[in-house]
Amino acid sequence: MAAPKNMSKSKAGSPPSRKRTPATLRSTSGAGFAFEDLIAAWQLVKALSGEQVPGVGGGGTQLQAQVSTLGWRIDDLLLTGEANGAPRRLAMSAKGNQQVSAAGLPVDFVERAWEQWRDPQGPFNRTTDGLALVTLGTNQSFDVTWREVKNACSGSDAALTRSRIRSNPRQSRVFDSVQKPGGNASDEETIELIRRLHVLPTDLQFAVSETESQSIAQCRRLLESGAADEAEALWKGLTNIAA
């Protein structure tokens, strides 16, 4: 919803100033929305196909965009699923570039993740919800190390997790990229946050996109006709809905 219009006072004897209608969020946010729209369409196809919400599970039931007013610090997209009658939500930051590196996760994303994690009045449920960074392209060095760190953090023994990560310089560096922006975050608290953090690389917006091809193939399976042209039309329709 657009913010209220601002009225400025005019000087005596001068014509009243015109009311300015604030620009919409989309019109001021640049080309990043095009990537966000593709991510939204991708997740819609997965939800319609019955896939689980990435990282948190549950069948997808709702997709919302620009949800900062609902208390989400990571607010580009919010995918809600349901499992055993309870909601599970994945808040996504959709960035049209790689973002990650061998050094770890970007500071801005991690800082907002910590803010979300520590907000007692916020909507985030530490037990069921997740926070995701959607990136354009992959970084093989990061992907391998992040997978190792995530696997280490999945265990119940925090001391063992810590010793394994700290014995590996690559894993320790990526772990620090999450811990240090958290200020005085302990190893245990960082492990808990990492369990709820997810990185979703995609090749959408590439000249040749395997993700888009797979999404259109899913669209064909959703359609009674299974026709390729109708599947492409459905994919375009979903991106238009997202836009």
CYANA upper distance limits for C-alpha pairs under 8 A (distance plus 0.5 A):
  2 ALA  CA     22 PRO  CA      7.30
  2 ALA  CA     23 ALA  CA      8.21
  2 ALA  CA     24 THR  CA      6.79
  3 ALA  CA     22 PRO  CA      7.22
  4 PRO  CA     22 PRO  CA      8.42
  5 LYS  CA     19 LYS  CA      7.37
  5 LYS  CA     20 ARG  CA      6.82
  5 LYS  CA     21 THR  CA      6.20
  5 LYS  CA     22 PRO  CA      7.16
  6 ASN  CA     19 LYS  CA      7.04
  6 ASN  CA     20 ARG  CA      6.98
  6 ASN  CA     21 THR  CA      8.26
  7 MET  CA     17 SER  CA      8.31
  7 MET  CA     18 ARG  CA      8.28
  7 MET  CA     19 LYS  CA      6.22
  7 MET  CA     20 ARG  CA      8.08
  8 SER  CA     17 SER  CA      6.96
  8 SER  CA     19 LYS  CA      8.16
  9 LYS  CA     16 PRO  CA      7.63
  9 LYS  CA     17 SER  CA      7.57
 10 SER  CA     14 SER  CA      6.86
 10 SER  CA     15 PRO  CA      7.24
 10 SER  CA     16 PRO  CA      5.52
 10 SER  CA     17 SER  CA      6.44
 11 LYS  CA     15 PRO  CA      8.36
 11 LYS  CA     16 PRO  CA      8.33
 23 ALA  CA     27 SER  CA      6.86
 23 ALA  CA     28 THR  CA      7.29
 24 THR  CA     28 THR  CA      7.19
 25 LEU  CA     29 SER  CA      6.80
 26 ARG  CA     30 GLY  CA      8.00
 26 ARG  CA     33 PHE  CA      7.53
 29 SER  CA     33 PHE  CA      7.46
 31 ALA  CA     35 PHE  CA      8.04
 32 GLY  CA     36 GLU  CA      6.92
 32 GLY  CA     95 LYS  CA      7.42
 32 GLY  CA     96 GLY  CA      6.64
 33 PHE  CA     37 ASP  CA      6.47
 33 PHE  CA    243 ALA  CA      8.45
 34 ALA  CA     38 LEU  CA      7.01
 34 ALA  CA    243 ALA  CA      8.37
 35 PHE  CA     39 ILE  CA      6.80
 35 PHE  CA     94 ALA  CA      7.69
 35 PHE  CA     95 LYS  CA      7.79
 35 PHE  CA     96 GLY  CA      6.26
 35 PHE  CA    204 LEU  CA      7.91
 35 PHE  CA    205 GLN  CA      7.40
 36 GLU  CA     40 ALA  CA      6.66
 36 GLU  CA     76 ASP  CA      7.93
 36 GLU  CA     77 LEU  CA      8.41
 36 GLU  CA     94 ALA  CA      6.13
 36 GLU  CA     95 LYS  CA      7.99
 36 GLU  CA     96 GLY  CA      8.37
 37 ASP  CA     41 ALA  CA      6.71
 37 ASP  CA    239 THR  CA      6.30
 37 ASP  CA    240 ASN  CA      8.39
 37 ASP  CA    242 ALA  CA      5.69
 37 ASP  CA    243 ALA  CA      6.19
 38 LEU  CA     42 TRP  CA      6.56
 38 LEU  CA    204 LEU  CA      7.43
 38 LEU  CA    239 THR  CA      6.45
 38 LEU  CA    242 ALA  CA      8.25
 39 ILE  CA     43 GLN  CA      6.72
 39 ILE  CA     94 ALA  CA      7.81
 39 ILE  CA    204 LEU  CA      8.21
 40 ALA  CA     44 LEU  CA      6.63
 40 ALA  CA     63 LEU  CA      8.04
 40 ALA  CA     77 LEU  CA      7.84
 40 ALA  CA    239 THR  CA      7.80
 40 ALA  CA    242 ALA  CA      6.52
 41 ALA  CA     45 VAL  CA      6.74
 41 ALA  CA    235 TRP  CA      7.75
 41 ALA  CA    238 LEU  CA      5.77
 41 ALA  CA    239 THR  CA      5.55
 41 ALA  CA    241 ILE  CA      8.48
 41 ALA  CA    242 ALA  CA      6.80
 42 TRP  CA     46 LYS  CA      6.91
 42 TRP  CA    212 GLU  CA      8.13
 42 TRP  CA    215 SER  CA      6.93
 43 GLN  CA     47 ALA  CA      6.59
 44 LEU  CA     48 LEU  CA      6.57
 44 LEU  CA     63 LEU  CA      7.98
 44 LEU  CA    238 LEU  CA      7.94
 45 VAL  CA     49 SER  CA      6.58
 45 VAL  CA    215 SER  CA      6.97
 45 VAL  CA    218 GLN  CA      7.52
 45 VAL  CA    219 CYS  CA      7.40
 46 LYS  CA     50 GLY  CA      6.94
 46 LYS  CA     51 GLU  CA      5.81
 46 LYS  CA     52 GLN  CA      8.34
 46 LYS  CA    215 SER  CA      8.26
 46 LYS  CA    218 GLN  CA      8.42
 47 ALA  CA     51 GLU  CA      5.96
 47 ALA  CA     52 GLN  CA      7.64
 47 ALA  CA     53 VAL  CA      7.96
 47 ALA  CA     59 GLY  CA      7.16
 47 ALA  CA     60 GLY  CA      5.36
 47 ALA  CA     61 THR  CA      7.74
 48 LEU  CA     60 GLY  CA      8.26
 48 LEU  CA    222 LEU  CA      8.31
 49 SER  CA    218 GLN  CA      7.55
 49 SER  CA    222 LEU  CA      7.42
 50 GLY  CA     59 GLY  CA      6.73
 50 GLY  CA     60 GLY  CA      7.92
 51 GLU  CA     59 GLY  CA      6.86
 51 GLU  CA     60 GLY  CA      7.91
 52 GLN  CA     56 VAL  CA      8.34
 52 GLN  CA     57 GLY  CA      5.41
 52 GLN  CA     58 GLY  CA      5.65
 52 GLN  CA     59 GLY  CA      5.46
 52 GLN  CA     60 GLY  CA      7.05
 52 GLN  CA     81 GLY  CA      8.25
 53 VAL  CA     57 GLY  CA      5.25
 53 VAL  CA     58 GLY  CA      6.23
 53 VAL  CA     59 GLY  CA      6.66
 53 VAL  CA     60 GLY  CA      6.32
 53 VAL  CA     79 LEU  CA      7.85
 53 VAL  CA     80 THR  CA      8.08
 53 VAL  CA     81 GLY  CA      6.69
 53 VAL  CA     90 LEU  CA      7.90
 54 PRO  CA     90 LEU  CA      8.08
 55 GLY  CA     90 LEU  CA      8.18
 55 GLY  CA    130 GLY  CA      7.18
 55 GLY  CA    196 ARG  CA      8.24
 55 GLY  CA    198 HIS  CA      7.05
 56 VAL  CA     88 ARG  CA      6.85
 56 VAL  CA     89 ARG  CA      7.61
 56 VAL  CA     90 LEU  CA      7.40
 56 VAL  CA    128 THR  CA      6.99
 56 VAL  CA    129 ASP  CA      6.70
 56 VAL  CA    130 GLY  CA      6.65
 57 GLY  CA     81 GLY  CA      7.64
 57 GLY  CA     82 GLU  CA      8.34
 57 GLY  CA     83 ALA  CA      7.68
 57 GLY  CA     88 ARG  CA      7.61
 58 GLY  CA     81 GLY  CA      5.39
 58 GLY  CA     82 GLU  CA      5.13
 58 GLY  CA     83 ALA  CA      5.00
 58 GLY  CA     87 PRO  CA      8.41
 58 GLY  CA     88 ARG  CA      7.15
 59 GLY  CA     81 GLY  CA      5.41
 59 GLY  CA     82 GLU  CA      5.99
 59 GLY  CA     83 ALA  CA      7.36
 60 GLY  CA     79 LEU  CA      7.42
 60 GLY  CA     80 THR  CA      6.26
 60 GLY  CA     81 GLY  CA      4.51
 60 GLY  CA     82 GLU  CA      7.16
 61 THR  CA     79 LEU  CA      8.28
 61 THR  CA     80 THR  CA      6.29
 61 THR  CA     81 GLY  CA      5.65
 61 THR  CA     82 GLU  CA      7.44
 62 GLN  CA     79 LEU  CA      6.41
 62 GLN  CA     80 THR  CA      5.61
 62 GLN  CA     81 GLY  CA      7.40
 63 LEU  CA     77 LEU  CA      7.52
 63 LEU  CA     78 LEU  CA      6.22
 63 LEU  CA     79 LEU  CA      5.11
 63 LEU  CA     80 THR  CA      6.82
 64 GLN  CA     77 LEU  CA      6.17
 64 GLN  CA     78 LEU  CA      5.60
 64 GLN  CA     79 LEU  CA      7.05
 65 ALA  CA     75 ASP  CA      7.61
 65 ALA  CA     76 ASP  CA      6.02
 65 ALA  CA     77 LEU  CA      4.92
 65 ALA  CA     78 LEU  CA      6.72
 66 GLN  CA     75 ASP  CA      5.77
 66 GLN  CA     76 ASP  CA      5.35
 66 GLN  CA     77 LEU  CA      6.67
 67 VAL  CA     71 GLY  CA      7.67
 67 VAL  CA     72 TRP  CA      6.55
 67 VAL  CA     75 ASP  CA      5.41
 67 VAL  CA     76 ASP  CA      7.27
 67 VAL  CA     77 LEU  CA      7.56
 67 VAL  CA     78 LEU  CA      7.57
 68 SER  CA     72 TRP  CA      5.31
 68 SER  CA     73 ARG  CA      6.54
 68 SER  CA     74 ILE  CA      7.94
 68 SER  CA     75 ASP  CA      5.72
 70 LEU  CA    123 PRO  CA      8.10
 71 GLY  CA    122 GLY  CA      6.06
 71 GLY  CA    123 PRO  CA      6.80
 72 TRP  CA     91 ALA  CA      7.98
 72 TRP  CA    116 GLN  CA      7.42
 72 TRP  CA    122 GLY  CA      7.70
 72 TRP  CA    123 PRO  CA      7.54
 72 TRP  CA    124 PHE  CA      8.14
 73 ARG  CA    112 ARG  CA      6.21
 73 ARG  CA    113 ALA  CA      7.70
 73 ARG  CA    115 GLU  CA      7.63
 73 ARG  CA    116 GLN  CA      6.37
 74 ILE  CA     91 ALA  CA      6.40
 74 ILE  CA     92 MET  CA      6.62
 74 ILE  CA     93 SER  CA      6.23
 74 ILE  CA    109 PHE  CA      8.19
 74 ILE  CA    112 ARG  CA      6.98
 74 ILE  CA    113 ALA  CA      7.54
 74 ILE  CA    116 GLN  CA      8.27
 74 ILE  CA    131 LEU  CA      7.79
 75 ASP  CA     91 ALA  CA      6.86
 75 ASP  CA     92 MET  CA      7.01
 75 ASP  CA     93 SER  CA      6.98
 76 ASP  CA     91 ALA  CA      8.02
 76 ASP  CA     92 MET  CA      6.39
 76 ASP  CA     93 SER  CA      5.73
 76 ASP  CA     94 ALA  CA      6.78
 77 LEU  CA     91 ALA  CA      6.43
 77 LEU  CA     92 MET  CA      5.55
 77 LEU  CA     93 SER  CA      7.23
 77 LEU  CA     94 ALA  CA      8.04
 78 LEU  CA     89 ARG  CA      7.27
 78 LEU  CA     90 LEU  CA      6.23
 78 LEU  CA     91 ALA  CA      5.02
 78 LEU  CA     92 MET  CA      6.59
 79 LEU  CA     89 ARG  CA      6.15
 79 LEU  CA     90 LEU  CA      5.67
 79 LEU  CA     91 ALA  CA      6.97
 79 LEU  CA     92 MET  CA      8.34
 80 THR  CA     87 PRO  CA      7.11
 80 THR  CA     88 ARG  CA      6.21
 80 THR  CA     89 ARG  CA      4.88
 80 THR  CA     90 LEU  CA      6.92
 81 GLY  CA     87 PRO  CA      6.16
 81 GLY  CA     88 ARG  CA      5.51
 81 GLY  CA     89 ARG  CA      6.61
 82 GLU  CA     86 ALA  CA      5.95
 82 GLU  CA     87 PRO  CA      5.00
 82 GLU  CA     88 ARG  CA      6.17
 83 ALA  CA     87 PRO  CA      7.00
 83 ALA  CA     88 ARG  CA      7.60
 87 PRO  CA    128 THR  CA      8.42
 88 ARG  CA    128 THR  CA      6.03
 88 ARG  CA    129 ASP  CA      5.89
 89 ARG  CA    128 THR  CA      7.80
 89 ARG  CA    129 ASP  CA      5.33
 89 ARG  CA    130 GLY  CA      6.85
 90 LEU  CA    129 ASP  CA      6.31
 90 LEU  CA    130 GLY  CA      5.21
 90 LEU  CA    131 LEU  CA      6.14
 90 LEU  CA    132 ALA  CA      7.31
 91 ALA  CA    130 GLY  CA      6.88
 91 ALA  CA    131 LEU  CA      5.46
 91 ALA  CA    132 ALA  CA      6.59
 92 MET  CA    131 LEU  CA      6.54
 92 MET  CA    132 ALA  CA      5.18
 92 MET  CA    133 LEU  CA      6.31
 92 MET  CA    134 VAL  CA      7.23
 93 SER  CA    109 PHE  CA      8.31
 93 SER  CA    132 ALA  CA      6.75
 93 SER  CA    133 LEU  CA      5.46
 93 SER  CA    134 VAL  CA      6.47
 94 ALA  CA    133 LEU  CA      6.81
 94 ALA  CA    134 VAL  CA      5.30
 94 ALA  CA    135 THR  CA      7.05
 95 LYS  CA     99 GLN  CA      7.86
 95 LYS  CA    133 LEU  CA      8.07
 95 LYS  CA    134 VAL  CA      6.67
 95 LYS  CA    135 THR  CA      6.03
 95 LYS  CA    136 LEU  CA      7.36
 96 GLY  CA    135 THR  CA      6.84
 96 GLY  CA    136 LEU  CA      5.80
 97 ASN  CA    135 THR  CA      6.36
 97 ASN  CA    136 LEU  CA      5.18
 97 ASN  CA    137 GLY  CA      7.60
 98 GLN  CA    135 THR  CA      5.63
 98 GLN  CA    136 LEU  CA      5.47
 98 GLN  CA    137 GLY  CA      6.10
 98 GLN  CA    138 THR  CA      7.13
 98 GLN  CA    139 ASN  CA      7.90
 99 GLN  CA    105 LEU  CA      7.67
 99 GLN  CA    106 PRO  CA      6.69
 99 GLN  CA    135 THR  CA      6.85
 99 GLN  CA    136 LEU  CA      8.47
100 VAL  CA    104 GLY  CA      6.33
100 VAL  CA    105 LEU  CA      5.55
100 VAL  CA    106 PRO  CA      6.67
100 VAL  CA    135 THR  CA      8.32
100 VAL  CA    139 ASN  CA      7.46
100 VAL  CA    142 PHE  CA      7.35
101 SER  CA    105 LEU  CA      7.37
101 SER  CA    139 ASN  CA      6.88
101 SER  CA    141 SER  CA      7.88
101 SER  CA    142 PHE  CA      6.11
102 ALA  CA    139 ASN  CA      8.16
102 ALA  CA    141 SER  CA      6.06
102 ALA  CA    142 PHE  CA      5.27
102 ALA  CA    170 ARG  CA      8.29
102 ALA  CA    174 VAL  CA      7.95
103 ALA  CA    142 PHE  CA      8.06
103 ALA  CA    173 ARG  CA      6.59
103 ALA  CA    174 VAL  CA      6.31
103 ALA  CA    177 SER  CA      7.55
104 GLY  CA    142 PHE  CA      7.08
104 GLY  CA    146 TRP  CA      8.47
104 GLY  CA    173 ARG  CA      7.38
104 GLY  CA    174 VAL  CA      4.87
104 GLY  CA    175 PHE  CA      8.07
104 GLY  CA    177 SER  CA      5.87
104 GLY  CA    178 VAL  CA      8.27
105 LEU  CA    109 PHE  CA      7.94
105 LEU  CA    110 VAL  CA      7.46
105 LEU  CA    174 VAL  CA      7.61
105 LEU  CA    177 SER  CA      6.38
105 LEU  CA    178 VAL  CA      7.39
106 PRO  CA    110 VAL  CA      6.95
106 PRO  CA    177 SER  CA      8.09
107 VAL  CA    111 GLU  CA      6.48
107 VAL  CA    177 SER  CA      7.78
107 VAL  CA    178 VAL  CA      8.46
107 VAL  CA    181 PRO  CA      6.98
108 ASP  CA    112 ARG  CA      6.86
109 PHE  CA    113 ALA  CA      6.67
109 PHE  CA    133 LEU  CA      8.07
110 VAL  CA    114 TRP  CA      6.75
110 VAL  CA    177 SER  CA      8.41
110 VAL  CA    178 VAL  CA      6.53
110 VAL  CA    181 PRO  CA      7.01
110 VAL  CA    182 GLY  CA      8.23
111 GLU  CA    115 GLU  CA      6.81
111 GLU  CA    181 PRO  CA      6.12
111 GLU  CA    182 GLY  CA      7.04
112 ARG  CA    116 GLN  CA      6.65
113 ALA  CA    117 TRP  CA      6.57
113 ALA  CA    131 LEU  CA      7.56
114 TRP  CA    118 ARG  CA      6.56
114 TRP  CA    181 PRO  CA      8.42
114 TRP  CA    182 GLY  CA      6.48
114 TRP  CA    193 LEU  CA      8.46
115 GLU  CA    119 ASP  CA      6.57
116 GLN  CA    122 GLY  CA      7.43
116 GLN  CA    124 PHE  CA      7.24
117 TRP  CA    124 PHE  CA      7.53
117 TRP  CA    126 ARG  CA      7.71
117 TRP  CA    193 LEU  CA      7.95
124 PHE  CA    129 ASP  CA      6.81
125 ASN  CA    129 ASP  CA      5.77
126 ARG  CA    130 GLY  CA      8.22
126 ARG  CA    196 ARG  CA      7.95
129 ASP  CA    196 ARG  CA      7.55
130 GLY  CA    196 ARG  CA      5.30
130 GLY  CA    197 LEU  CA      6.53
130 GLY  CA    198 HIS  CA      7.75
131 LEU  CA    196 ARG  CA      6.69
131 LEU  CA    197 LEU  CA      5.53
131 LEU  CA    198 HIS  CA      6.68
132 ALA  CA    197 LEU  CA      6.25
132 ALA  CA    198 HIS  CA      5.01
132 ALA  CA    199 VAL  CA      6.03
132 ALA  CA    200 LEU  CA      7.40
133 LEU  CA    198 HIS  CA      6.86
133 LEU  CA    199 VAL  CA      5.36
133 LEU  CA    200 LEU  CA      6.60
134 VAL  CA    199 VAL  CA      6.46
134 VAL  CA    200 LEU  CA      5.13
134 VAL  CA    201 PRO  CA      6.18
134 VAL  CA    202 THR  CA      7.71
135 THR  CA    199 VAL  CA      7.90
135 THR  CA    200 LEU  CA      6.74
135 THR  CA    201 PRO  CA      5.25
135 THR  CA    202 THR  CA      6.68
136 LEU  CA    201 PRO  CA      6.46
136 LEU  CA    202 THR  CA      5.83
136 LEU  CA    203 ASP  CA      6.19
136 LEU  CA    204 LEU  CA      7.37
136 LEU  CA    205 GLN  CA      8.34
137 GLY  CA    201 PRO  CA      6.27
137 GLY  CA    202 THR  CA      6.04
137 GLY  CA    203 ASP  CA      5.74
138 THR  CA    143 ASP  CA      7.75
138 THR  CA    201 PRO  CA      6.19
138 THR  CA    202 THR  CA      7.77
139 ASN  CA    143 ASP  CA      6.46
140 GLN  CA    144 VAL  CA      6.66
141 SER  CA    145 THR  CA      6.93
142 PHE  CA    146 TRP  CA      6.28
143 ASP  CA    147 ARG  CA      6.61
144 VAL  CA    148 GLU  CA      6.94
145 THR  CA    149 VAL  CA      6.71
145 THR  CA    170 ARG  CA      7.11
145 THR  CA    171 GLN  CA      6.33
145 THR  CA    174 VAL  CA      7.92
146 TRP  CA    150 LYS  CA      6.51
146 TRP  CA    171 GLN  CA      7.89
146 TRP  CA    174 VAL  CA      7.58
147 ARG  CA    151 ASN  CA      6.59
148 GLU  CA    152 ALA  CA      6.66
148 GLU  CA    171 GLN  CA      7.74
149 VAL  CA    153 CYS  CA      6.66
149 VAL  CA    165 ILE  CA      7.31
149 VAL  CA    171 GLN  CA      6.51
149 VAL  CA    174 VAL  CA      8.33
149 VAL  CA    175 PHE  CA      7.70
150 LYS  CA    154 SER  CA      6.76
150 LYS  CA    194 ILE  CA      7.31
150 LYS  CA    195 ARG  CA      7.17
151 ASN  CA    155 GLY  CA      7.96
152 ALA  CA    161 THR  CA      5.90
152 ALA  CA    164 ARG  CA      7.71
152 ALA  CA    165 ILE  CA      7.70
153 CYS  CA    158 ALA  CA      8.21
153 CYS  CA    161 THR  CA      6.42
153 CYS  CA    191 ILE  CA      6.16
153 CYS  CA    192 GLU  CA      8.15
153 CYS  CA    194 ILE  CA      7.57
153 CYS  CA    195 ARG  CA      6.88
154 SER  CA    195 ARG  CA      7.08
155 GLY  CA    161 THR  CA      7.40
157 ASP  CA    161 THR  CA      6.77
158 ALA  CA    162 ARG  CA      6.54
158 ALA  CA    188 GLU  CA      6.82
158 ALA  CA    191 ILE  CA      8.15
159 ALA  CA    163 SER  CA      6.70
160 LEU  CA    164 ARG  CA      6.67
161 THR  CA    165 ILE  CA      6.75
162 ARG  CA    166 ARG  CA      6.48
162 ARG  CA    187 ASP  CA      7.65
163 SER  CA    167 SER  CA      6.54
164 ARG  CA    168 ASN  CA      7.38
165 ILE  CA    169 PRO  CA      8.32
165 ILE  CA    171 GLN  CA      5.89
165 ILE  CA    172 SER  CA      5.92
165 ILE  CA    175 PHE  CA      8.12
166 ARG  CA    171 GLN  CA      7.58
166 ARG  CA    172 SER  CA      5.59
167 SER  CA    172 SER  CA      7.99
168 ASN  CA    172 SER  CA      6.47
169 PRO  CA    173 ARG  CA      6.59
170 ARG  CA    174 VAL  CA      7.01
171 GLN  CA    175 PHE  CA      6.54
172 SER  CA    176 ASP  CA      6.59
173 ARG  CA    177 SER  CA      6.90
174 VAL  CA    178 VAL  CA      7.44
175 PHE  CA    179 GLN  CA      6.79
176 ASP  CA    180 LYS  CA      6.06
177 SER  CA    181 PRO  CA      7.55
178 VAL  CA    182 GLY  CA      7.58
178 VAL  CA    190 THR  CA      7.42
178 VAL  CA    194 ILE  CA      8.15
179 GLN  CA    183 GLY  CA      7.85
179 GLN  CA    185 ALA  CA      6.56
179 GLN  CA    186 SER  CA      8.09
179 GLN  CA    187 ASP  CA      7.91
179 GLN  CA    190 THR  CA      6.14
180 LYS  CA    184 ASN  CA      8.11
180 LYS  CA    185 ALA  CA      7.87
185 ALA  CA    189 GLU  CA      6.64
185 ALA  CA    190 THR  CA      6.86
186 SER  CA    190 THR  CA      6.67
187 ASP  CA    191 ILE  CA      6.65
188 GLU  CA    192 GLU  CA      6.88
189 GLU  CA    193 LEU  CA      6.82
190 THR  CA    194 ILE  CA      6.63
191 ILE  CA    195 ARG  CA      6.88
192 GLU  CA    196 ARG  CA      7.50
193 LEU  CA    197 LEU  CA      6.87
194 ILE  CA    198 HIS  CA      8.37
202 THR  CA    211 THR  CA      7.17
203 ASP  CA    209 SER  CA      5.91
203 ASP  CA    210 GLU  CA      7.27
203 ASP  CA    211 THR  CA      6.68
204 LEU  CA    209 SER  CA      6.05
204 LEU  CA    210 GLU  CA      8.31
204 LEU  CA    211 THR  CA      6.70
204 LEU  CA    212 GLU  CA      6.83
205 GLN  CA    209 SER  CA      7.44
209 SER  CA    213 SER  CA      6.85
210 GLU  CA    214 GLN  CA      6.60
211 THR  CA    215 SER  CA      6.63
212 GLU  CA    216 ILE  CA      6.69
213 SER  CA    217 ALA  CA      6.71
214 GLN  CA    218 GLN  CA      6.72
215 SER  CA    219 CYS  CA      6.74
215 SER  CA    235 TRP  CA      7.97
216 ILE  CA    220 ARG  CA      6.87
216 ILE  CA    231 ALA  CA      6.24
216 ILE  CA    232 GLU  CA      6.46
216 ILE  CA    235 TRP  CA      6.64
217 ALA  CA    221 ARG  CA      7.11
217 ALA  CA    231 ALA  CA      7.79
218 GLN  CA    222 LEU  CA      6.83
219 CYS  CA    223 LEU  CA      6.89
219 CYS  CA    231 ALA  CA      5.50
219 CYS  CA    232 GLU  CA      8.12
219 CYS  CA    234 LEU  CA      7.20
219 CYS  CA    235 TRP  CA      7.35
220 ARG  CA    225 SER  CA      8.22
220 ARG  CA    226 GLY  CA      5.01
220 ARG  CA    227 ALA  CA      6.70
220 ARG  CA    228 ALA  CA      6.84
220 ARG  CA    230 GLU  CA      8.00
220 ARG  CA    231 ALA  CA      5.39
221 ARG  CA    226 GLY  CA      6.40
222 LEU  CA    226 GLY  CA      7.89
223 LEU  CA    227 ALA  CA      8.06
223 LEU  CA    230 GLU  CA      8.40
223 LEU  CA    231 ALA  CA      7.72
226 GLY  CA    230 GLU  CA      8.06
226 GLY  CA    231 ALA  CA      7.67
227 ALA  CA    231 ALA  CA      6.69
228 ALA  CA    232 GLU  CA      6.81
229 ASP  CA    233 ALA  CA      6.73
230 GLU  CA    234 LEU  CA      6.60
231 ALA  CA    235 TRP  CA      6.74
232 GLU  CA    236 LYS  CA      6.72
233 ALA  CA    237 GLY  CA      6.49
234 LEU  CA    238 LEU  CA      6.66
235 TRP  CA    239 THR  CA      6.92
236 LYS  CA    240 ASN  CA      6.71
237 GLY  CA    241 ILE  CA      6.69
238 LEU  CA    242 ALA  CA      6.71
239 THR  CA    243 ALA  CA      6.67
